[in-house]
Amino acid sequence: MIVEDSAVVRHLLAHIVARDPRLALVAAVGSAEEALQELPRVKPDVISMDIRLPGMDGLEATRRIMAEQPTPIVVIADSVEDDSLRISMNALRAGALSVVEKPVGVATAGYDALADHICTQLFIMSDVPLIRRRDIGTRLSPRPPGPPLALPDRPALIGIAASTGGPQALAKLLGALPADFPVPILLVQHMGAAFMEGFAAWLDGVVPPKVALAQEGEVPQPGRVHVAPGDQHLRIGPDRTLRLTRDPPVGGQRPAATAMFHSIAEVYGSSGSGIILTGMGEDGARGLVALRRQGGLTITEDESTAVVFGMPAAAVRLGGSSLSLPLPLIAPRVLRLVQGGRPAG
């Protein structure tokens, strides 16, 4: 189902969907109110959601849909408008699964690539199990605790990776850390390059630590979250400064969490730590294996809270996870580690 108030863009999206044999259009409406009315009748597998709508906006529509008839939602947003970006990020926090750039017209540069990306996102997100879409941190059924771990090194640097479902999970995790958190954090979030600056600015406004896009040559600072920019790998260099490169994708991803974790393992060893949250695919899993082999503590989000258990499951399967925790328990575990872990070296 397409939800878009502009008739021109609505017809363009319908044309984009119609040309993909994986997709079938069941409804195209011009307002959130119409979408809520049609939802019980057409029962779509996935919704393309505009953000700036007359009357109820896309954020409130997302909240209503997730509460009344949870359905995968892909936000279609204008990437250059700050207000649209803010609403889009809040829609992701409310349960939408991804955000893609709104097409302008068939004659614009990059139209075919954007149209293919929109269709692929709609197809992939349509298959996310309904049971996984819920408010993060509610109705937890955590696994029984395993044997106690040996006291790990107190981390000097933490890497975090997330993909589908990441913005809301990151808001929860980083929101539980203090502004003066004593360890720098590197972050890879899979998202379209056009949205990364807005994503970092949004996250900076909802969590206590300072969040900003990483800069080449920057020294990671305590109390700061350094976010990989769009379409660039983020690594830590041997001199412990940030390195941004356009090296080939790793496992189909750029930025790649695996590249980030590998660099942390090489430079920090047992005083590095890595966390993989919700996400599709396997990015980060092999990097987490390398980090764990160096003695660093590695944490994966438990299946009980992950919106999509792909990336964490891959890390667990390959032996890269020291422990698996429900999302609300990760921040307390990290805080205990930085306050009481074994001093490195």
C-alpha positions as CSV (number, residue, x, y, z in Angstrom):
1,M,0.0,0.0,0.0
2,I,1.3,3.5,-1.0
3,V,0.5,6.4,1.3
4,E,1.4,9.7,-0.4
5,D,-0.5,13.0,-0.6
6,S,1.0,14.2,-3.9
7,A,-0.9,12.7,-6.8
8,V,2.2,13.0,-9.0
9,V,4.5,11.2,-6.6
10,R,1.8,8.6,-5.8
11,H,1.5,7.8,-9.5
12,L,5.3,7.7,-9.8
13,L,5.5,5.2,-6.9
14,A,2.7,3.1,-8.4
15,H,4.7,3.0,-11.7
16,I,7.8,2.0,-9.8
17,V,6.0,-0.8,-8.0
18,A,4.2,-2.0,-11.1
19,R,7.5,-2.6,-12.9
20,D,8.8,-5.0,-10.3
21,P,7.4,-8.5,-10.6
22,R,8.0,-9.2,-6.9
23,L,5.5,-6.5,-5.9
24,A,1.7,-6.0,-6.3
25,L,-0.1,-2.7,-5.5
26,V,-3.2,-3.3,-3.4
27,A,-4.0,0.4,-2.6
28,A,-2.7,3.9,-3.1
29,V,-4.1,6.6,-0.9
30,G,-3.5,10.3,-0.3
31,S,-3.8,10.6,3.5
32,A,-3.1,8.8,6.7
33,E,-6.8,8.7,7.5
34,E,-7.5,6.9,4.3
35,A,-4.7,4.5,5.0
36,L,-6.0,3.6,8.4
37,Q,-9.5,3.1,6.9
38,E,-8.2,0.8,4.1
39,L,-5.7,-1.1,6.2
40,P,-8.1,-3.8,7.6
41,R,-9.6,-4.3,4.2
42,V,-6.5,-4.7,2.0
43,K,-4.2,-6.1,4.6
44,P,-0.9,-5.1,2.9
45,D,2.3,-6.9,3.4
46,V,4.3,-3.6,3.5
47,I,3.4,0.1,3.4
48,S,5.3,2.9,1.6
49,M,4.7,5.9,3.9
50,D,5.0,9.5,3.1
51,I,5.9,11.7,6.1
52,R,4.5,15.1,5.3
53,L,0.8,14.4,4.9
54,P,-2.3,16.6,5.3
55,G,-4.0,16.1,8.6
56,M,-2.4,13.3,10.4
57,D,1.3,13.1,9.5
58,G,3.3,10.0,8.7
59,L,4.8,9.8,12.2
60,E,1.4,9.6,13.9
61,A,0.1,7.2,11.2
62,T,3.1,4.9,11.9
63,R,2.3,4.9,15.6
64,R,-1.4,4.1,14.9
65,I,-0.6,1.4,12.5
66,M,2.0,-0.3,14.8
67,A,-0.6,-0.2,17.6
68,E,-3.7,-1.3,15.7
69,Q,-2.5,-3.5,12.9
70,P,1.3,-3.9,12.9
71,T,2.6,-3.9,9.3
72,P,6.1,-3.3,7.9
73,I,6.5,0.4,7.0
74,V,9.1,1.9,4.7
75,V,9.3,5.7,5.1
76,I,9.6,7.6,1.8
77,A,11.2,11.0,2.7
78,D,12.6,14.1,1.2
79,S,16.2,13.8,2.4
80,V,17.1,17.5,2.2
81,E,14.4,18.9,4.5
82,D,15.4,19.0,8.2
83,D,11.8,18.8,9.4
84,S,11.1,15.7,7.2
85,L,14.3,14.1,8.4
86,R,13.3,14.6,12.1
87,I,9.8,13.2,11.5
88,S,11.3,10.3,9.5
89,M,13.8,9.4,12.3
90,N,11.0,9.5,14.9
91,A,8.9,7.3,12.6
92,L,11.8,4.8,12.7
93,R,11.8,5.0,16.4
94,A,8.1,4.4,16.4
95,G,8.4,1.2,14.5
96,A,9.0,1.9,10.8
97,L,11.7,-0.4,9.4
98,S,13.7,1.8,7.0
99,V,13.8,5.1,5.2
100,V,14.5,5.7,1.5
101,E,14.7,8.9,-0.6
102,K,11.6,10.1,-2.4
103,P,11.8,9.9,-6.2
104,V,11.4,13.1,-8.1
105,G,10.8,12.0,-11.7
106,V,11.8,9.5,-14.3
107,A,14.1,12.0,-16.1
108,T,16.2,12.8,-13.0
109,A,19.7,11.5,-12.5
110,G,19.9,8.2,-10.6
111,Y,16.2,7.5,-11.0
112,D,16.6,3.9,-12.0
113,A,18.9,3.1,-9.1
114,L,16.6,4.8,-6.7
115,A,13.5,3.0,-8.1
116,D,15.3,-0.3,-7.8
117,H,16.3,0.5,-4.2
118,I,12.8,1.4,-3.2
119,C,11.4,-1.8,-4.6
120,T,14.1,-3.9,-3.0
121,Q,13.4,-2.3,0.4
122,L,9.7,-2.8,0.1
123,F,10.2,-6.5,-0.9
124,I,12.7,-7.2,1.9
125,M,10.7,-5.4,4.6
126,S,7.5,-7.2,3.6
127,D,9.0,-10.4,4.9
128,V,9.9,-9.2,8.4
129,P,7.9,-11.3,10.9
130,L,5.0,-9.6,12.6
131,I,6.1,-11.0,16.0
132,R,9.2,-9.0,15.9
133,R,7.5,-5.6,15.6
134,R,6.7,-4.4,19.1
135,D,7.8,-1.7,21.5
136,I,11.4,-2.4,22.4
137,G,11.8,-3.4,26.0
138,T,8.3,-4.7,26.7
139,R,7.1,-8.3,27.4
140,L,10.7,-9.6,27.6
141,S,11.4,-13.3,27.9
142,P,15.2,-13.3,28.4
143,R,17.1,-16.5,28.3
144,P,18.3,-17.8,31.6
145,P,21.8,-16.5,32.5
146,G,24.7,-18.7,31.6
147,P,27.8,-19.3,33.7
148,P,29.5,-16.1,34.9
149,L,32.1,-14.6,32.6
150,A,35.7,-14.0,33.7
151,L,36.2,-10.3,34.4
152,P,37.1,-8.7,31.0
153,D,39.3,-5.7,30.4
154,R,37.8,-2.4,30.9
155,P,37.1,-1.2,27.3
156,A,39.0,1.8,25.9
157,L,36.7,1.9,22.8
158,I,33.3,0.4,22.0
159,G,32.0,-0.3,18.5
160,I,28.2,-0.6,17.9
161,A,26.5,-1.9,14.7
162,A,22.9,-1.9,13.7
163,S,20.7,-2.2,10.6
164,T,17.0,-2.7,10.3
165,G,15.3,-1.6,13.5
166,G,18.5,0.1,14.6
167,P,17.4,3.7,15.2
168,Q,14.9,2.8,17.9
169,A,17.3,0.3,19.4
170,L,20.1,2.8,19.5
171,A,17.9,5.4,21.1
172,K,17.1,2.9,23.8
173,L,20.7,1.7,24.3
174,L,22.5,5.1,24.1
175,G,19.6,6.8,25.9
176,A,20.5,4.7,29.0
177,L,24.2,6.0,29.0
178,P,25.2,9.2,30.8
179,A,26.4,12.3,28.9
180,D,29.8,11.8,30.6
181,F,30.1,8.1,29.5
182,P,33.9,7.6,29.9
183,V,34.5,5.6,26.7
184,P,34.3,6.7,23.0
185,I,31.8,4.9,20.8
186,L,32.0,4.2,17.1
187,L,28.7,3.5,15.4
188,V,27.8,1.9,12.0
189,Q,24.1,2.1,11.2
190,H,23.0,0.9,7.7
191,M,21.0,3.7,6.2
192,G,20.9,5.6,2.9
193,A,23.9,8.0,2.6
194,A,21.5,11.0,2.1
195,F,20.0,10.4,5.6
196,M,23.2,9.9,7.7
197,E,23.7,13.5,8.7
198,G,20.1,13.9,9.7
199,F,20.2,10.6,11.5
200,A,23.2,11.7,13.6
201,A,21.6,15.0,14.4
202,W,18.4,13.3,15.4
203,L,20.1,10.8,17.6
204,D,22.1,13.6,19.2
205,G,18.9,15.2,20.3
206,V,17.4,12.1,21.9
207,V,20.3,10.6,23.9
208,P,22.7,12.1,26.5
209,P,26.1,11.4,24.9
210,K,27.1,13.7,22.1
211,V,26.5,12.2,18.6
212,A,28.1,13.4,15.4
213,L,29.3,12.1,12.1
214,A,32.9,10.9,12.3
215,Q,35.6,13.1,10.8
216,E,38.9,11.9,9.2
217,G,41.8,12.1,11.6
218,E,39.6,12.8,14.6
219,V,40.6,11.4,18.0
220,P,37.7,9.5,19.5
221,Q,36.5,11.2,22.7
222,P,34.8,9.9,25.8
223,G,31.1,10.8,26.0
224,R,30.9,11.0,22.2
225,V,29.4,8.7,19.6
226,H,31.2,8.9,16.2
227,V,28.8,7.8,13.4
228,A,30.1,6.4,10.1
229,P,29.1,8.8,7.3
230,G,27.1,7.5,4.4
231,D,29.0,5.3,1.9
232,Q,32.3,5.4,3.8
233,H,34.0,2.8,6.0
234,L,34.8,3.9,9.5
235,R,37.9,2.4,11.1
236,I,40.3,3.2,13.9
237,G,43.8,3.7,12.7
238,P,47.1,2.4,14.3
239,D,47.6,5.9,15.7
240,R,44.1,5.7,17.3
241,T,42.6,8.3,15.1
242,L,39.5,7.8,12.9
243,R,39.9,6.7,9.4
244,L,37.2,7.2,6.7
245,T,37.7,5.4,3.4
246,R,35.8,4.5,0.2
247,D,37.4,1.1,0.0
248,P,35.3,-1.6,-1.7
249,P,32.2,-2.7,0.2
250,V,32.8,-5.5,2.7
251,G,30.1,-8.2,2.5
252,G,28.1,-5.8,0.3
253,Q,28.1,-3.0,2.9
254,R,29.8,0.4,3.0
255,P,30.1,1.4,5.8
256,A,30.7,-2.1,7.1
257,A,30.6,-3.1,10.7
258,T,33.0,-5.9,10.0
259,A,35.6,-3.4,8.8
260,M,35.1,-1.3,12.0
261,F,35.3,-4.3,14.4
262,H,38.4,-5.7,12.6
263,S,40.2,-2.4,13.1
264,I,39.2,-2.3,16.8
265,A,40.5,-5.8,17.3
266,E,43.8,-5.0,15.6
267,V,44.4,-1.7,17.4
268,Y,42.8,-2.2,20.9
269,G,42.8,-6.0,21.3
270,S,41.3,-7.0,24.6
271,S,40.5,-3.4,25.6
272,G,38.2,-3.1,22.6
273,S,34.5,-4.1,22.8
274,G,31.8,-4.6,20.2
275,I,28.0,-4.7,20.2
276,I,25.7,-5.9,17.4
277,L,22.1,-4.9,17.5
278,T,19.1,-5.8,15.4
279,G,19.6,-6.0,11.6
280,M,19.2,-8.1,8.5
281,G,22.2,-9.9,7.0
282,E,25.5,-10.8,8.5
283,D,27.5,-7.6,8.6
284,G,29.7,-7.3,11.7
285,A,29.6,-11.0,12.5
286,R,33.1,-11.9,11.3
287,G,34.5,-8.7,12.7
288,L,33.1,-9.5,16.1
289,V,34.7,-13.0,15.9
290,A,38.1,-11.2,15.4
291,L,37.5,-8.9,18.3
292,R,36.5,-11.8,20.6
293,R,39.6,-13.8,19.6
294,Q,41.6,-10.8,20.8
295,G,40.0,-11.0,24.2
296,G,37.5,-8.1,23.8
297,L,34.0,-8.4,25.2
298,T,31.4,-8.8,22.5
299,I,27.7,-8.5,23.0
300,T,24.8,-9.4,20.7
301,E,21.2,-8.3,21.1
302,D,19.0,-11.3,22.2
303,E,16.3,-12.6,19.8
304,S,13.7,-11.7,22.4
305,T,14.0,-8.0,21.6
306,A,15.7,-7.8,18.1
307,V,13.3,-6.5,15.4
308,V,15.3,-8.6,13.0
309,F,17.6,-11.3,14.4
310,G,19.9,-11.6,11.4
311,M,23.1,-9.8,12.3
312,P,23.1,-10.9,16.0
313,A,22.3,-14.5,15.0
314,A,25.2,-14.6,12.5
315,A,27.6,-13.4,15.2
316,V,26.3,-16.0,17.6
317,R,26.5,-18.8,15.0
318,L,30.1,-17.9,14.1
319,G,31.2,-17.8,17.7
320,G,31.6,-14.0,17.9
321,S,29.3,-13.3,20.8
322,S,30.6,-13.4,24.4
323,L,27.0,-13.0,25.6
324,S,23.6,-12.3,24.3
325,L,21.3,-9.9,26.2
326,P,17.8,-8.4,25.7
327,L,18.2,-4.7,24.6
328,P,17.3,-3.1,28.0
329,L,20.0,-5.1,29.7
330,I,22.9,-4.1,27.4
331,A,23.5,-0.6,28.7
332,P,23.6,-1.7,32.4
333,R,26.1,-4.4,31.5
334,V,28.3,-1.9,29.6
335,L,28.1,0.6,32.4
336,R,29.2,-2.1,34.9
337,L,32.1,-3.1,32.6
338,V,33.5,0.5,32.2
339,Q,33.2,1.1,35.9
340,G,34.5,-2.2,37.2
341,G,36.3,-4.2,34.5
342,R,39.9,-5.3,34.8
343,P,42.2,-2.4,33.8
344,A,43.7,-3.1,30.4
345,G,47.4,-4.0,30.1
